[in-house]
Amino acid sequence: MAGKHRNWHAAWRRDGARLLHESGLAVEYDEVLGWTTTDGTIQAWSASEENRGVPLHDLQARLQRLLREASMWRDGDIV
């Protein structure tokens, strides 16, 4: 049975060193810092999520999921 995030990898694309999510979030991997958001996209992403009706207390969990997805996408763990 497939979950609601079955085709999660289709929402990501590469733009140079950055990974872009269809939600507008852009992330880069830094060897020292790990995953970081770029160009202030975290504010645009959180505003977009709030406009969709996502409660403020759920934003952190959603961001963590997106960063896990970015890591899997980067490492080639696409299922």
Secondary structure as the mmCIF struct_conf table of DSSP 4:
data_model
#
loop_
_struct_conf.conf_type_id
_struct_conf.id
_struct_conf.beg_label_comp_id
_struct_conf.beg_label_asym_id
_struct_conf.beg_label_seq_id
_struct_conf.end_label_comp_id
_struct_conf.end_label_asym_id
_struct_conf.end_label_seq_id
TURN_TY1_P TURN_TY1_P1 LYS A 4 ASN A 7
HELX_RH_3T_P HELX_RH_3T_P1 TRP A 8 ALA A 11
STRN STRN1 TRP A 12 ASP A 15
TURN_TY1_P TURN_TY1_P2 GLY A 16 ALA A 17
STRN STRN2 ARG A 18 HIS A 21
TURN_TY1_P TURN_TY1_P3 GLU A 22 SER A 23
BEND BEND1 GLY A 24 GLY A 24
STRN STRN3 ALA A 26 ASP A 30
TURN_TY1_P TURN_TY1_P4 GLU A 31 LEU A 33
STRN STRN4 GLY A 34 THR A 37
TURN_TY1_P TURN_TY1_P5 ASP A 39 GLY A 40
HELX_RH_AL_P HELX_RH_AL_P1 THR A 41 ASN A 51
TURN_TY1_P TURN_TY1_P6 ARG A 52 GLY A 53
HELX_RH_3T_P HELX_RH_3T_P2 LEU A 56 ASP A 58
HELX_RH_AL_P HELX_RH_AL_P2 LEU A 59 ASP A 75
TURN_TY1_P TURN_TY1_P7 GLY A 76 GLY A 76
#
